[in-house]
Amino acid sequence: MPRGKRRLGGHELVEQLNAAVAQLIKENRKLKRQVEKLSVRATSGASGVVDRGLRGIQKRVQKALTTTTARRKRRSGTAAAAATKKTTRKRRAA
């Protein structure tokens, strides 16, 4: 028999999705606490550093909320290099 991932049944799929949602909720709470801490620091000064920190956390939250389980496959290193590298020839001196 070929080895690989088997398809999940309805009950197993629901359990896996519930676990993923629970993990996202936990991560969201953690990030909200970080935002709250940085917001308190922002009122006391050093707003540039705090703004950068808040933007970074906001990006992570957005990424966590919008990502799906299907991700794009990366090209292998040689295929990616071949696609972007142009070859040029030198002209002969006449």
DOMAR-901100 format. One record per residue (C-alpha): residue in three letters; residue number from 1; x, y, z. Coordinates in pm, 1 decimal, always signed. Layout:
BEGIN
+-----+-----+----------+----------+----------+
:   r :   k :       xx :       yy :       zz :
+-----+-----+----------+----------+----------+
: ALA : NUM :        X :        Y :        Z :
...
+-----+-----+----------+----------+----------+
REM end
This chain:
BEGIN
+-----+-----+----------+----------+----------+
:   r :   k :       xx :       yy :       zz :
+-----+-----+----------+----------+----------+
: MET :   1 :     +0.0 :     +0.0 :     +0.0 :
: PRO :   2 :   +130.9 :   +350.9 :    -74.7 :
: ARG :   3 :   +217.3 :   +559.7 :   +228.7 :
: GLY :   4 :    +93.4 :   +912.8 :   +256.0 :
: LYS :   5 :   -166.4 :  +1127.8 :   +422.4 :
: ARG :   6 :   -506.8 :   +973.9 :   +442.4 :
: ARG :   7 :   -819.8 :  +1180.3 :   +408.3 :
: LEU :   8 :   -986.6 :  +1264.4 :   +733.8 :
: GLY :   9 :  -1343.4 :  +1162.4 :   +799.1 :
: GLY :  10 :  -1609.7 :  +1413.7 :   +901.2 :
: HIS :  11 :  -1565.3 :  +1373.4 :  +1275.9 :
: GLU :  12 :  -1184.8 :  +1377.7 :  +1260.3 :
: LEU :  13 :  -1187.0 :  +1681.1 :  +1032.8 :
: VAL :  14 :  -1413.9 :  +1872.1 :  +1271.4 :
: GLU :  15 :  -1186.5 :  +1784.1 :  +1564.1 :
: GLN :  16 :   -878.8 :  +1899.8 :  +1373.2 :
: LEU :  17 :  -1048.1 :  +2225.7 :  +1275.3 :
: ASN :  18 :  -1163.2 :  +2283.8 :  +1634.0 :
: ALA :  19 :   -804.9 :  +2235.5 :  +1754.2 :
: ALA :  20 :   -676.8 :  +2480.3 :  +1490.6 :
: VAL :  21 :   -938.6 :  +2740.0 :  +1587.2 :
: ALA :  22 :   -855.3 :  +2697.2 :  +1955.2 :
: GLN :  23 :   -486.0 :  +2752.4 :  +1876.0 :
: LEU :  24 :   -566.0 :  +3067.8 :  +1677.9 :
: ILE :  25 :   -780.6 :  +3201.3 :  +1961.5 :
: LYS :  26 :   -499.2 :  +3137.8 :  +2208.8 :
: GLU :  27 :   -249.3 :  +3314.1 :  +1980.0 :
: ASN :  28 :   -491.8 :  +3604.0 :  +1933.0 :
: ARG :  29 :   -526.2 :  +3651.4 :  +2309.9 :
: LYS :  30 :   -149.0 :  +3647.7 :  +2348.9 :
: LEU :  31 :   -104.4 :  +3906.5 :  +2074.5 :
: LYS :  32 :   -379.1 :  +4126.1 :  +2218.6 :
: ARG :  33 :   -194.1 :  +4126.8 :  +2551.4 :
: GLN :  34 :   +123.3 :  +4232.6 :  +2369.8 :
: VAL :  35 :    -64.6 :  +4511.9 :  +2192.7 :
: GLU :  36 :   -203.3 :  +4630.3 :  +2524.5 :
: LYS :  37 :   +144.8 :  +4638.6 :  +2680.9 :
: LEU :  38 :   +287.8 :  +4829.2 :  +2386.2 :
: SER :  39 :     -3.8 :  +5072.7 :  +2389.0 :
: VAL :  40 :    +65.4 :  +5154.9 :  +2753.2 :
: ARG :  41 :   +431.1 :  +5211.6 :  +2667.8 :
: ALA :  42 :   +332.4 :  +5433.2 :  +2374.9 :
: THR :  43 :   +168.2 :  +5684.0 :  +2606.9 :
: SER :  44 :   +488.6 :  +5711.8 :  +2809.1 :
: GLY :  45 :   +718.0 :  +5791.6 :  +2511.9 :
: ALA :  46 :   +937.3 :  +5630.5 :  +2245.5 :
: SER :  47 :   +645.8 :  +5621.7 :  +2003.8 :
: GLY :  48 :   +853.1 :  +5530.7 :  +1695.7 :
: VAL :  49 :   +973.1 :  +5200.7 :  +1838.6 :
: VAL :  50 :   +630.9 :  +5121.0 :  +1979.9 :
: ASP :  51 :   +459.3 :  +5200.3 :  +1650.1 :
: ARG :  52 :   +691.6 :  +4959.5 :  +1472.6 :
: GLY :  53 :   +618.6 :  +4692.1 :  +1732.2 :
: LEU :  54 :   +244.1 :  +4745.2 :  +1699.5 :
: ARG :  55 :   +261.5 :  +4725.1 :  +1320.5 :
: GLY :  56 :   +457.6 :  +4400.3 :  +1343.7 :
: ILE :  57 :   +202.9 :  +4246.8 :  +1579.2 :
: GLN :  58 :    -82.4 :  +4366.9 :  +1360.0 :
: LYS :  59 :    +76.5 :  +4201.4 :  +1054.9 :
: ARG :  60 :   +117.4 :  +3873.4 :  +1244.6 :
: VAL :  61 :   -246.5 :  +3880.7 :  +1355.9 :
: GLN :  62 :   -366.6 :  +3953.0 :  +1002.3 :
: LYS :  63 :   -147.9 :  +3676.4 :   +863.0 :
: ALA :  64 :   -276.8 :  +3428.4 :  +1121.2 :
: LEU :  65 :   -636.9 :  +3517.3 :  +1039.7 :
: THR :  66 :   -601.1 :  +3507.2 :   +661.3 :
: THR :  67 :   -372.9 :  +3208.6 :   +604.5 :
: THR :  68 :   -519.1 :  +2884.0 :   +481.5 :
: THR :  69 :   -392.5 :  +2531.3 :   +510.1 :
: ALA :  70 :   -304.3 :  +2521.9 :   +139.5 :
: ARG :  71 :    +23.0 :  +2701.4 :    +85.3 :
: ARG :  72 :   +211.2 :  +2775.5 :   -232.2 :
: LYS :  73 :   +496.6 :  +2545.2 :   -313.0 :
: ARG :  74 :   +834.4 :  +2706.9 :   -354.4 :
: ARG :  75 :  +1047.3 :  +2647.6 :   -656.5 :
: SER :  76 :  +1367.7 :  +2461.8 :   -604.0 :
: GLY :  77 :  +1676.2 :  +2683.2 :   -585.9 :
: THR :  78 :  +1799.8 :  +2597.2 :   -934.7 :
: ALA :  79 :  +1459.5 :  +2642.7 :  -1098.3 :
: ALA :  80 :  +1411.1 :  +2981.3 :   -933.4 :
: ALA :  81 :  +1760.7 :  +3095.7 :  -1032.2 :
: ALA :  82 :  +1714.0 :  +2980.1 :  -1390.6 :
: ALA :  83 :  +1385.8 :  +3169.1 :  -1416.7 :
: THR :  84 :  +1534.1 :  +3498.9 :  -1297.0 :
: LYS :  85 :  +1886.5 :  +3489.1 :  -1439.1 :
: LYS :  86 :  +1937.2 :  +3628.0 :  -1787.9 :
: THR :  87 :  +2235.4 :  +3522.9 :  -1990.5 :
: THR :  88 :  +2410.6 :  +3782.0 :  -2203.1 :
: ARG :  89 :  +2689.3 :  +3747.7 :  -2451.9 :
: LYS :  90 :  +2970.6 :  +3986.8 :  -2507.6 :
: ARG :  91 :  +3001.8 :  +4139.2 :  -2851.1 :
: ARG :  92 :  +3312.3 :  +4062.9 :  -3050.1 :
: ALA :  93 :  +3542.3 :  +4350.2 :  -3117.0 :
: ALA :  94 :  +3547.1 :  +4414.1 :  -3492.1 :
+-----+-----+----------+----------+----------+
REM end
